[in-house]
Amino acid sequence: MYSYDGIQLVYQFPIEEDQQKIRSISTISGLKAATVEELKSVGSEYCVSLMDSLPSRLDALREAKQGHTEY
């Protein structure tokens, strides 16, 4: 579901502590554990807002003919 680009976007402006976490992940199980930890820290309101905005995001993508959008 997520590409490496998506993961990079999460850490677009990492702070020192996040950079250390990224360097410490060296196995698939470590990546899974870190992913679960990060998902738990995301608020449900944020997830709902992303889901609510999905139709407009898809419309923008169609209008851009699969090119760049404002999102």
A tleap script that builds the chain and sets N, CA, C and O, in Angstrom:
source leaprc.protein.ff14SB
mol = sequence {
  NMET TYR SER TYR ASP GLY ILE GLN LEU VAL
  TYR GLN PHE PRO ILE GLU GLU ASP GLN GLN
  LYS ILE ARG SER ILE SER THR ILE SER GLY
  LEU LYS ALA ALA THR VAL GLU GLU LEU LYS
  SER VAL GLY SER GLU TYR CYS VAL SER LEU
  MET ASP SER LEU PRO SER ARG LEU ASP ALA
  LEU ARG GLU ALA LYS GLN GLY HIE THR GLU
  CTYR
}
set mol.1.N position { 0.814 -1.187 0.000 }
set mol.1.CA position { 0.000 0.000 0.000 }
set mol.1.C position { 0.864 1.261 0.000 }
set mol.1.O position { 0.546 2.221 -0.702 }
set mol.2.N position { 1.935 1.274 0.763 }
set mol.2.CA position { 2.806 2.445 0.815 }
set mol.2.C position { 4.075 2.166 0.040 }
set mol.2.O position { 4.643 1.076 0.112 }
set mol.3.N position { 4.503 3.154 -0.690 }
set mol.3.CA position { 5.760 3.023 -1.412 }
set mol.3.C position { 6.882 3.644 -0.578 }
set mol.3.O position { 6.637 4.266 0.455 }
set mol.4.N position { 8.080 3.468 -1.035 }
set mol.4.CA position { 9.193 4.113 -0.341 }
set mol.4.C position { 9.014 5.623 -0.363 }
set mol.4.O position { 9.371 6.310 0.594 }
set mol.5.N position { 8.460 6.139 -1.460 }
set mol.5.CA position { 8.220 7.582 -1.541 }
set mol.5.C position { 7.264 8.018 -0.441 }
set mol.5.O position { 7.466 9.063 0.178 }
set mol.6.N position { 6.221 7.226 -0.191 }
set mol.6.CA position { 5.277 7.549 0.873 }
set mol.6.C position { 5.940 7.582 2.228 }
set mol.6.O position { 5.649 8.459 3.042 }
set mol.7.N position { 6.827 6.638 2.481 }
set mol.7.CA position { 7.538 6.605 3.754 }
set mol.7.C position { 8.434 7.831 3.867 }
set mol.7.O position { 8.538 8.431 4.937 }
set mol.8.N position { 9.076 8.203 2.771 }
set mol.8.CA position { 9.927 9.386 2.796 }
set mol.8.C position { 9.118 10.636 3.103 }
set mol.8.O position { 9.605 11.532 3.794 }
set mol.9.N position { 7.879 10.710 2.596 }
set mol.9.CA position { 7.046 11.881 2.860 }
set mol.9.C position { 6.716 12.006 4.336 }
set mol.9.O position { 6.606 13.116 4.857 }
set mol.10.N position { 6.557 10.879 5.014 }
set mol.10.CA position { 6.288 10.914 6.445 }
set mol.10.C position { 7.449 11.569 7.170 }
set mol.10.O position { 7.245 12.294 8.143 }
set mol.11.N position { 8.649 11.324 6.709 }
set mol.11.CA position { 9.849 11.856 7.344 }
set mol.11.C position { 10.460 12.989 6.522 }
set mol.11.O position { 11.682 13.108 6.441 }
set mol.12.N position { 9.619 13.816 5.915 }
set mol.12.CA position { 10.124 14.895 5.076 }
set mol.12.C position { 10.975 15.874 5.873 }
set mol.12.O position { 11.991 16.356 5.373 }
set mol.13.N position { 10.578 16.174 7.100 }
set mol.13.CA position { 11.325 17.090 7.955 }
set mol.13.C position { 11.614 16.404 9.289 }
set mol.13.O position { 11.106 16.824 10.328 }
set mol.14.N position { 12.438 15.341 9.258 }
set mol.14.CA position { 12.665 14.588 10.494 }
set mol.14.C position { 13.467 15.387 11.518 }
set mol.14.O position { 14.315 16.209 11.174 }
set mol.15.N position { 13.172 15.120 12.768 }
set mol.15.CA position { 13.984 15.692 13.832 }
set mol.15.C position { 15.046 14.666 14.204 }
set mol.15.O position { 14.998 13.525 13.746 }
set mol.16.N position { 15.967 15.053 15.002 }
set mol.16.CA position { 17.101 14.188 15.347 }
set mol.16.C position { 16.660 12.818 15.850 }
set mol.16.O position { 17.206 11.797 15.432 }
set mol.17.N position { 15.679 12.791 16.742 }
set mol.17.CA position { 15.209 11.522 17.302 }
set mol.17.C position { 14.641 10.616 16.214 }
set mol.17.O position { 14.892 9.411 16.225 }
set mol.18.N position { 13.881 11.177 15.278 }
set mol.18.CA position { 13.316 10.388 14.185 }
set mol.18.C position { 14.414 9.836 13.285 }
set mol.18.O position { 14.315 8.706 12.807 }
set mol.19.N position { 15.458 10.625 13.050 }
set mol.19.CA position { 16.566 10.147 12.232 }
set mol.19.C position { 17.237 8.949 12.885 }
set mol.19.O position { 17.632 8.009 12.194 }
set mol.20.N position { 17.370 8.970 14.199 }
set mol.20.CA position { 17.963 7.841 14.908 }
set mol.20.C position { 17.069 6.615 14.795 }
set mol.20.O position { 17.571 5.504 14.627 }
set mol.21.N position { 15.745 6.797 14.884 }
set mol.21.CA position { 14.815 5.679 14.736 }
set mol.21.C position { 14.941 5.059 13.353 }
set mol.21.O position { 14.958 3.836 13.216 }
set mol.22.N position { 15.030 5.906 12.324 }
set mol.22.CA position { 15.128 5.407 10.958 }
set mol.22.C position { 16.387 4.564 10.797 }
set mol.22.O position { 16.343 3.486 10.205 }
set mol.23.N position { 17.492 5.044 11.313 }
set mol.23.CA position { 18.750 4.302 11.191 }
set mol.23.C position { 18.726 2.992 11.964 }
set mol.23.O position { 19.427 2.049 11.599 }
set mol.24.N position { 17.929 2.919 13.027 }
set mol.24.CA position { 17.943 1.720 13.858 }
set mol.24.C position { 17.076 0.600 13.297 }
set mol.24.O position { 17.169 -0.529 13.778 }
set mol.25.N position { 16.243 0.866 12.303 }
set mol.25.CA position { 15.402 -0.174 11.709 }
set mol.25.C position { 16.219 -0.906 10.656 }
set mol.25.O position { 16.598 -0.330 9.637 }
set mol.26.N position { 16.486 -2.186 10.914 }
set mol.26.CA position { 17.324 -2.934 9.982 }
set mol.26.C position { 16.705 -4.260 9.557 }
set mol.26.O position { 17.304 -4.994 8.772 }
set mol.27.N position { 15.507 -4.580 10.066 }
set mol.27.CA position { 14.851 -5.829 9.693 }
set mol.27.C position { 13.398 -5.553 9.326 }
set mol.27.O position { 12.851 -4.498 9.646 }
set mol.28.N position { 12.787 -6.514 8.652 }
set mol.28.CA position { 11.371 -6.391 8.293 }
set mol.28.C position { 10.512 -6.341 9.554 }
set mol.28.O position { 9.573 -5.549 9.634 }
set mol.29.N position { 10.827 -7.178 10.532 }
set mol.29.CA position { 10.030 -7.165 11.764 }
set mol.29.C position { 10.194 -5.834 12.499 }
set mol.29.O position { 9.249 -5.346 13.118 }
set mol.30.N position { 11.385 -5.250 12.432 }
set mol.30.CA position { 11.602 -3.934 13.023 }
set mol.30.C position { 10.797 -2.863 12.310 }
set mol.30.O position { 10.260 -1.953 12.943 }
set mol.31.N position { 10.715 -2.974 10.984 }
set mol.31.CA position { 9.921 -2.031 10.200 }
set mol.31.C position { 8.440 -2.166 10.536 }
set mol.31.O position { 7.735 -1.166 10.674 }
set mol.32.N position { 7.969 -3.413 10.670 }
set mol.32.CA position { 6.567 -3.641 11.039 }
set mol.32.C position { 6.261 -3.043 12.406 }
set mol.32.O position { 5.236 -2.385 12.582 }
set mol.33.N position { 7.139 -3.267 13.364 }
set mol.33.CA position { 6.926 -2.744 14.719 }
set mol.33.C position { 6.920 -1.215 14.713 }
set mol.33.O position { 6.091 -0.592 15.376 }
set mol.34.N position { 7.842 -0.616 13.969 }
set mol.34.CA position { 7.901 0.848 13.895 }
set mol.34.C position { 6.659 1.408 13.213 }
set mol.34.O position { 6.154 2.462 13.601 }
set mol.35.N position { 6.169 0.704 12.199 }
set mol.35.CA position { 4.958 1.139 11.496 }
set mol.35.C position { 3.761 1.110 12.424 }
set mol.35.O position { 2.979 2.060 12.459 }
set mol.36.N position { 3.610 0.026 13.178 }
set mol.36.CA position { 2.500 -0.084 14.126 }
set mol.36.C position { 2.589 1.022 15.172 }
set mol.36.O position { 1.576 1.628 15.524 }
set mol.37.N position { 3.787 1.286 15.668 }
set mol.37.CA position { 3.984 2.339 16.673 }
set mol.37.C position { 3.570 3.705 16.119 }
set mol.37.O position { 2.899 4.479 16.802 }
set mol.38.N position { 3.970 3.993 14.889 }
set mol.38.CA position { 3.622 5.276 14.275 }
set mol.38.C position { 2.122 5.372 14.026 }
set mol.38.O position { 1.521 6.422 14.250 }
set mol.39.N position { 1.514 4.279 13.562 }
set mol.39.CA position { 0.070 4.299 13.307 }
set mol.39.C position { -0.720 4.537 14.584 }
set mol.39.O position { -1.761 5.194 14.562 }
set mol.40.N position { -0.228 4.004 15.692 }
set mol.40.CA position { -0.910 4.220 16.975 }
set mol.40.C position { -0.840 5.681 17.402 }
set mol.40.O position { -1.712 6.157 18.129 }
set mol.41.N position { 0.187 6.391 16.957 }
set mol.41.CA position { 0.346 7.788 17.361 }
set mol.41.C position { -0.500 8.748 16.516 }
set mol.41.O position { -0.643 9.921 16.861 }
set mol.42.N position { -1.059 8.246 15.413 }
set mol.42.CA position { -1.893 9.080 14.550 }
set mol.42.C position { -3.301 9.118 15.127 }
set mol.42.O position { -3.891 8.074 15.407 }
set mol.43.N position { -3.830 10.305 15.302 }
set mol.43.CA position { -5.167 10.455 15.865 }
set mol.43.C position { -6.251 9.992 14.906 }
set mol.43.O position { -6.090 10.079 13.688 }
set mol.44.N position { -7.351 9.501 15.454 }
set mol.44.CA position { -8.452 9.022 14.618 }
set mol.44.C position { -9.081 10.164 13.828 }
set mol.44.O position { -9.572 9.946 12.721 }
set mol.45.N position { -9.075 11.383 14.378 }
set mol.45.CA position { -9.639 12.526 13.661 }
set mol.45.C position { -8.860 12.782 12.368 }
set mol.45.O position { -9.443 13.115 11.336 }
set mol.46.N position { -7.557 12.625 12.437 }
set mol.46.CA position { -6.722 12.824 11.252 }
set mol.46.C position { -7.060 11.778 10.192 }
set mol.46.O position { -7.177 12.102 9.010 }
set mol.47.N position { -7.215 10.526 10.615 }
set mol.47.CA position { -7.559 9.454 9.676 }
set mol.47.C position { -8.917 9.717 9.033 }
set mol.47.O position { -9.087 9.519 7.830 }
set mol.48.N position { -9.879 10.160 9.832 }
set mol.48.CA position { -11.212 10.459 9.309 }
set mol.48.C position { -11.130 11.596 8.295 }
set mol.48.O position { -11.776 11.541 7.248 }
set mol.49.N position { -10.340 12.624 8.597 }
set mol.49.CA position { -10.225 13.750 7.661 }
set mol.49.C position { -9.583 13.309 6.346 }
set mol.49.O position { -9.957 13.797 5.280 }
set mol.50.N position { -8.625 12.396 6.417 }
set mol.50.CA position { -8.021 11.874 5.190 }
set mol.50.C position { -9.036 11.091 4.371 }
set mol.50.O position { -9.104 11.237 3.150 }
set mol.51.N position { -9.821 10.263 5.043 }
set mol.51.CA position { -10.849 9.489 4.342 }
set mol.51.C position { -11.909 10.409 3.738 }
set mol.51.O position { -12.368 10.177 2.619 }
set mol.52.N position { -12.294 11.440 4.467 }
set mol.52.CA position { -13.299 12.378 3.965 }
set mol.52.C position { -12.794 13.144 2.744 }
set mol.52.O position { -13.577 13.500 1.864 }
set mol.53.N position { -11.493 13.397 2.691 }
set mol.53.CA position { -10.937 14.162 1.575 }
set mol.53.C position { -10.595 13.288 0.368 }
set mol.53.O position { -10.221 13.810 -0.683 }
set mol.54.N position { -10.715 11.983 0.502 }
set mol.54.CA position { -10.330 11.085 -0.583 }
set mol.54.C position { -11.090 11.352 -1.882 }
set mol.54.O position { -10.457 11.394 -2.937 }
set mol.55.N position { -12.418 11.534 -1.863 }
set mol.55.CA position { -13.111 11.807 -3.133 }
set mol.55.C position { -12.577 13.049 -3.856 }
set mol.55.O position { -12.393 13.019 -5.073 }
set mol.56.N position { -12.328 14.126 -3.130 }
set mol.56.CA position { -11.811 15.333 -3.791 }
set mol.56.C position { -10.383 15.122 -4.282 }
set mol.56.O position { -9.988 15.682 -5.304 }
set mol.57.N position { -9.616 14.326 -3.567 }
set mol.57.CA position { -8.255 14.022 -4.015 }
set mol.57.C position { -8.280 13.210 -5.310 }
set mol.57.O position { -7.494 13.459 -6.225 }
set mol.58.N position { -9.191 12.234 -5.377 }
set mol.58.CA position { -9.312 11.424 -6.592 }
set mol.58.C position { -9.810 12.262 -7.760 }
set mol.58.O position { -9.331 12.099 -8.882 }
set mol.59.N position { -10.771 13.161 -7.514 }
set mol.59.CA position { -11.253 14.063 -8.568 }
set mol.59.C position { -10.113 14.931 -9.095 }
set mol.59.O position { -9.978 15.118 -10.304 }
set mol.60.N position { -9.302 15.455 -8.192 }
set mol.60.CA position { -8.168 16.290 -8.601 }
set mol.60.C position { -7.176 15.487 -9.434 }
set mol.60.O position { -6.605 16.003 -10.395 }
set mol.61.N position { -6.974 14.240 -9.071 }
set mol.61.CA position { -6.062 13.384 -9.822 }
set mol.61.C position { -6.601 13.121 -11.221 }
set mol.61.O position { -5.851 13.152 -12.196 }
set mol.62.N position { -7.913 12.859 -11.318 }
set mol.62.CA position { -8.526 12.646 -12.637 }
set mol.62.C position { -8.401 13.900 -13.499 }
set mol.62.O position { -8.056 13.815 -14.678 }
set mol.63.N position { -8.680 15.053 -12.917 }
set mol.63.CA position { -8.592 16.309 -13.662 }
set mol.63.C position { -7.162 16.592 -14.116 }
set mol.63.O position { -6.949 17.187 -15.173 }
set mol.64.N position { -6.205 16.176 -13.334 }
set mol.64.CA position { -4.793 16.386 -13.682 }
set mol.64.C position { -4.286 15.309 -14.626 }
set mol.64.O position { -3.106 15.283 -14.976 }
set mol.65.N position { -5.184 14.421 -15.036 }
set mol.65.CA position { -4.831 13.304 -15.924 }
set mol.65.C position { -3.650 12.522 -15.362 }
set mol.65.O position { -2.695 12.205 -16.070 }
set mol.66.N position { -3.742 12.226 -14.082 }
set mol.66.CA position { -2.756 11.455 -13.324 }
set mol.66.C position { -1.427 12.190 -13.163 }
set mol.66.O position { -0.406 11.567 -12.871 }
set mol.67.N position { -1.437 13.497 -13.349 }
set mol.67.CA position { -0.239 14.304 -13.131 }
set mol.67.C position { -0.223 14.836 -11.710 }
set mol.67.O position { -0.814 14.241 -10.810 }
set mol.68.N position { 0.449 15.946 -11.514 }
set mol.68.CA position { 0.567 16.551 -10.183 }
set mol.68.C position { -0.730 17.226 -9.772 }
set mol.68.O position { -1.458 17.760 -10.609 }
set mol.69.N position { -1.012 17.196 -8.480 }
set mol.69.CA position { -2.181 17.870 -7.925 }
set mol.69.C position { -1.731 18.789 -6.798 }
set mol.69.O position { -0.555 18.820 -6.438 }
set mol.70.N position { -2.681 19.537 -6.246 }
set mol.70.CA position { -2.356 20.424 -5.123 }
set mol.70.C position { -2.108 19.648 -3.838 }
set mol.70.O position { -1.594 20.201 -2.866 }
set mol.71.N position { -2.467 18.375 -3.830 }
set mol.71.CA position { -2.309 17.587 -2.609 }
set mol.71.C position { -0.905 17.092 -2.549 }
set mol.71.O position { -0.534 16.400 -1.601 }
savepdb mol mol.pdb
quit
